[in-house]
Amino acid sequence: MLKARLGTPSSPSSAGEYPRMDGGYIQSQNKIDPAHGPDARSRLQGSDLYKDAEDSSRRHKCGAFSTAFKPGQDEAFMHADIHGRSRLDPSSTERQVIRFSPEDAWGPHNGHHRRFRGFYIDRDNPVDGNGNVNYKPVDFRDANLLAIYDPDGRGGHRLVTMYPEPLQARNR
């Protein structure tokens, strides 16, 4: 599902150059929102497959990286959410974006990067000779976590999404 979330490279120019995003990463299209679930391709047809799961009036967006916690990391996710919530401004009625290191949530350890998985499209060779997308695994060393919370309408906040945010310098 992480590769589907990245989509496929946008069509190259007549000179064979692929459109680029900030940082030189490949611009992609036809991105599938993981919130649609693993059976999205069998349930959704046409452009509905590429719409945002929370707001079907817009297409799903994804930056250069598609990342997630690895399966079996529920407890780590829970503790990261607890840490993110501890940094919320309870008086705010706006969306809050909280960025922190895994060490802030889980304590010092040099193996936190092993809790994550993810991909990005190869910047140097986005598509192989057979037309297959070249997805590269993400290096999560020194990554941060990004948590986004929206007001829940009852004085609290609900977690919208939380994901590992890798360093671009480690993923070229």
KOLMIDREN-492083 format. One record per residue (C-alpha): residue number from 1; x, z, y. Coordinates in pm, whole numbers. Each point is the difference from the previous one (the first is absolute). Example, Ala and Ser with C-alpha at 12.3 -4.5 7.8 and 13.67 -1.06 7.14 Angstrom:
BEGIN
<padren=1; x=1230; z=780; y=-450>
<padren=2; x=137; z=-66; y=344>
//
This chain:
BEGIN
<padren=1; x=0; z=0; y=0>
<padren=2; x=292; z=60; y=239>
<padren=3; x=108; z=-362; y=-21>
<padren=4; x=-359; z=-117; y=61>
<padren=5; x=-10; z=222; y=306>
<padren=6; x=300; z=-187; y=145>
<padren=7; x=-168; z=-333; y=-64>
<padren=8; x=191; z=-324; y=-10>
<padren=9; x=237; z=-151; y=258>
<padren=10; x=-170; z=-192; y=280>
<padren=11; x=55; z=-375; y=-21>
<padren=12; x=346; z=-115; y=106>
<padren=13; x=50; z=-223; y=303>
<padren=14; x=77; z=-370; y=-39>
<padren=15; x=368; z=105; y=12>
<padren=16; x=-56; z=226; y=-301>
<padren=17; x=32; z=327; y=197>
<padren=18; x=-239; z=281; y=-85>
<padren=19; x=-165; z=185; y=291>
<padren=20; x=163; z=338; y=64>
<padren=21; x=-122; z=341; y=114>
<padren=22; x=199; z=248; y=206>
<padren=23; x=323; z=86; y=-179>
<padren=24; x=19; z=-346; y=-161>
<padren=25; x=-236; z=78; y=-288>
<padren=26; x=-223; z=-275; y=-137>
<padren=27; x=-348; z=-33; y=151>
<padren=28; x=-258; z=-6; y=-278>
<padren=29; x=-367; z=-82; y=-44>
<padren=30; x=-285; z=75; y=-243>
<padren=31; x=71; z=374; y=-17>
<padren=32; x=-226; z=205; y=-228>
<padren=33; x=-93; z=352; y=110>
<padren=34; x=82; z=241; y=-286>
<padren=35; x=-311; z=201; y=96>
<padren=36; x=-204; z=-281; y=-162>
<padren=37; x=128; z=128; y=-335>
<padren=38; x=190; z=-161; y=-287>
<padren=39; x=-291; z=-229; y=-91>
<padren=40; x=-31; z=-154; y=349>
<padren=41; x=74; z=-355; y=-120>
<padren=42; x=-287; z=14; y=-249>
<padren=43; x=-250; z=158; y=242>
<padren=44; x=71; z=-174; y=331>
<padren=45; x=-15; z=-371; y=73>
<padren=46; x=159; z=-223; y=264>
<padren=47; x=98; z=160; y=330>
<padren=48; x=-170; z=332; y=-97>
<padren=49; x=301; z=68; y=-220>
<padren=50; x=227; z=15; y=306>
<padren=51; x=-221; z=220; y=223>
<padren=52; x=74; z=358; y=93>
<padren=53; x=-184; z=241; y=-233>
<padren=54; x=-102; z=232; y=286>
<padren=55; x=-90; z=-268; y=254>
<padren=56; x=-111; z=-329; y=-156>
<padren=57; x=-8; z=-168; y=343>
<padren=58; x=380; z=-29; y=-11>
<padren=59; x=265; z=-120; y=-241>
<padren=60; x=222; z=252; y=-176>
<padren=61; x=338; z=57; y=163>
<padren=62; x=328; z=97; y=-159>
<padren=63; x=346; z=11; y=153>
<padren=64; x=320; z=-118; y=-165>
<padren=65; x=-18; z=267; y=-272>
<padren=66; x=-271; z=88; y=-248>
<padren=67; x=69; z=354; y=-118>
<padren=68; x=-162; z=289; y=-185>
<padren=69; x=65; z=319; y=-188>
<padren=70; x=84; z=-64; y=-366>
<padren=71; x=-263; z=85; y=-261>
<padren=72; x=14; z=365; y=-99>
<padren=73; x=98; z=117; y=349>
<padren=74; x=-338; z=159; y=82>
<padren=75; x=150; z=342; y=67>
<padren=76; x=268; z=-148; y=225>
<padren=77; x=-270; z=-193; y=188>
<padren=78; x=-206; z=319; y=38>
<padren=79; x=294; z=196; y=143>
<padren=80; x=84; z=-285; y=237>
<padren=81; x=-362; z=0; y=122>
<padren=82; x=14; z=377; y=52>
<padren=83; x=317; z=-43; y=205>
<padren=84; x=-150; z=-287; y=200>
<padren=85; x=-310; z=209; y=77>
<padren=86; x=220; z=287; y=119>
<padren=87; x=127; z=-233; y=274>
<padren=88; x=-344; z=-111; y=123>
<padren=89; x=-122; z=89; y=348>
<padren=90; x=-332; z=168; y=-87>
<padren=91; x=-135; z=-56; y=352>
<padren=92; x=44; z=-377; y=-17>
<padren=93; x=-305; z=-217; y=-59>
<padren=94; x=213; z=-313; y=-45>
<padren=95; x=179; z=-158; y=-295>
<padren=96; x=329; z=178; y=-66>
<padren=97; x=307; z=-164; y=-152>
<padren=98; x=244; z=248; y=-152>
<padren=99; x=349; z=-108; y=-111>
<padren=100; x=228; z=237; y=-190>
<padren=101; x=278; z=5; y=-256>
<padren=102; x=-67; z=76; y=-366>
<padren=103; x=234; z=298; y=37>
<padren=104; x=-233; z=146; y=262>
<padren=105; x=-282; z=1; y=-255>
<padren=106; x=186; z=73; y=-324>
<padren=107; x=325; z=171; y=100>
<padren=108; x=361; z=-116; y=-29>
<padren=109; x=74; z=-233; y=-287>
<padren=110; x=181; z=-331; y=-24>
<padren=111; x=-241; z=-163; y=-249>
<padren=112; x=-327; z=-13; y=194>
<padren=113; x=31; z=-378; y=31>
<padren=114; x=-73; z=-26; y=-374>
<padren=115; x=-362; z=108; y=64>
<padren=116; x=-81; z=-335; y=164>
<padren=117; x=-46; z=-364; y=-92>
<padren=118; x=-33; z=-314; y=207>
<padren=119; x=90; z=-360; y=74>
<padren=120; x=79; z=-242; y=279>
<padren=121; x=39; z=-377; y=0>
<padren=122; x=361; z=-120; y=-28>
<padren=123; x=108; z=-104; y=349>
<padren=124; x=262; z=-248; y=-120>
<padren=125; x=-195; z=-164; y=-282>
<padren=126; x=-374; z=77; y=37>
<padren=127; x=-112; z=-251; y=-266>
<padren=128; x=187; z=-119; y=-308>
<padren=129; x=23; z=-359; y=-123>
<padren=130; x=-320; z=43; y=-205>
<padren=131; x=-202; z=118; y=300>
<padren=132; x=1; z=368; y=-102>
<padren=133; x=36; z=264; y=271>
<padren=134; x=327; z=194; y=-17>
<padren=135; x=-100; z=363; y=42>
<padren=136; x=288; z=245; y=32>
<padren=137; x=-21; z=370; y=-87>
<padren=138; x=31; z=239; y=294>
<padren=139; x=292; z=242; y=34>
<padren=140; x=-161; z=328; y=112>
<padren=141; x=312; z=202; y=72>
<padren=142; x=-42; z=175; y=339>
<padren=143; x=-363; z=-116; y=25>
<padren=144; x=-264; z=187; y=199>
<padren=145; x=-364; z=66; y=-78>
<padren=146; x=-272; z=-121; y=233>
<padren=147; x=-343; z=167; y=-10>
<padren=148; x=-300; z=-111; y=206>
<padren=149; x=-292; z=234; y=63>
<padren=150; x=-335; z=-73; y=166>
<padren=151; x=-244; z=259; y=135>
<padren=152; x=-263; z=78; y=-265>
<padren=153; x=-285; z=74; y=243>
<padren=154; x=-11; z=366; y=-105>
<padren=155; x=297; z=129; y=198>
<padren=156; x=261; z=-91; y=-261>
<padren=157; x=193; z=-309; y=-103>
<padren=158; x=-8; z=-224; y=-305>
<padren=159; x=304; z=-171; y=-142>
<padren=160; x=-40; z=-377; y=42>
<padren=161; x=328; z=-101; y=-164>
<padren=162; x=344; z=134; y=-78>
<padren=163; x=294; z=-202; y=-122>
<padren=164; x=379; z=-5; y=-15>
<padren=165; x=161; z=-187; y=286>
<padren=166; x=340; z=-143; y=-101>
<padren=167; x=294; z=-68; y=227>
<padren=168; x=37; z=-367; y=85>
<padren=169; x=380; z=33; y=-4>
<padren=170; x=-10; z=76; y=-375>
<padren=171; x=-233; z=-291; y=-76>
<padren=172; x=144; z=-328; y=123>
//
